[in-house]
Amino acid sequence: RNSFTVCFSVGYSAVALNHVIDFKEKKQEIIKPVSLSELFPSLPIVQGTSKRIKVLTRLTLIVSDPSHCNLLRSTSANIRLYDIIAVFPKTEKLFHIACTTLDVDLVCINVTEKLPFYFRRPPVNMAIDRGIYFELLYTPAIKDSTMRRYTISNAISLMQICKGKNIVISSAAERPLELRGPYDVANLGLLFGLSEGEAKAAVSTNCRAAMLHGETRKSACGVVYTVKKPRKVEEEETAVPACKKAKTQA
Amino acid sequence: MVRFKNRYVLCEVVSEDPRCRQCIEDRALGLAVRDAIARVHGDYGLACCSISFTVKYLNAYTGTVLLRCRKDSYRLLCSALPFVRHLESRAQRYPCFLNTLHVGGTIRTCQKFLIQYNRTQLLKLLQNCTNEEERQCIQKSLLSCSLTEEQSQSGDEEEDDGTE
């Protein structure tokens, strides 16, 4: 909870609460996300603008077996309550499945150990077309030196394949002191091999697009927003990947 | 024009421990930043960045720090700043982190940014004010802060520590 107050003071405009599910244990039920009104009686305002900060809920599935993916296809009611769904594939086949057919918004890239598989171009390009983003975590890099090496090597190998597109950098901070401001995180992106414009996008526009992708996934495939003018350009951009997704699935 | 170009990086020290703010000193901070650069970029990075590296300005009440480095190596410095985890001074370790606010080419631009930033911070504090005295105090300092000749450093921040 302290982490949230620090986030807000540092200048983020939307924060997502993560809930991790590991499939190694036998029975895992997806529980409902923590309701937001329990945490905050009133959400504080973003620095610099007069809008309230958005707090989203997010689910991360650690999959090491193709049968675990069935959970995503099942229409468990609780899954629909999460705003963003992320998947953390452990093998190459699962990475391929996640990029091509699974209905997720983010694919997490492991930063804490050497990747057991190399990235290949076809699934990565398909993921970019579908509007799926690759996520890198930066908190292990701050904590430990060997993790830093793995983070940088995995991040750079990803960059070489995807040319810096569709990257989101996020923190898995458990304590408020492990958080860093948005400008600092964009500078970390430079270390990962992104160019400066791409690094800033990784913190701002890509995240926003991933959020919108989650919203389109929640509502239906191929929804076109008709919102009034200032936001129209942005909604059109993200309505396109949803349409493309409908085409590939149909 | 033959002139050494510098970059001035404006940061804010954020910490949970209220005692940390009081014992920020420029030497301790300089050592912490150099240590972070050495860990991330190694000997080469440390050598590059320390050509003209100093802590130019430090405000212990608000935790504002202004660092200077050469223009060629400011990227190394900026990318190593997120790795600063704690400050050590007088054999005490305080966990904290640095939040980069602004990078500018001259001290004057950083100062202008700092004044605007402090103004927004004061506005935020105004919302959280509890009693009338503090409110009036803050309003007065809001109206009076500006970039004048002699008051340039002290006119910036007049905040109540209690509400921080």
Interface residues (C-beta under 8 A of the other chain):
Chain A: N2 V6 S9 V10 Q47 G48 Y138 A141 I142 S145 R148 P176 L177 E178 L179 R180 G181 Y183 D184 V185 N187 L188 L190 L191
Chain B: V14 S15 E16 R39 V40 R75 C78 S79 L81 P82 F83 R85 P95 C96 F97 L98 N99 T100 L101 T120 K124
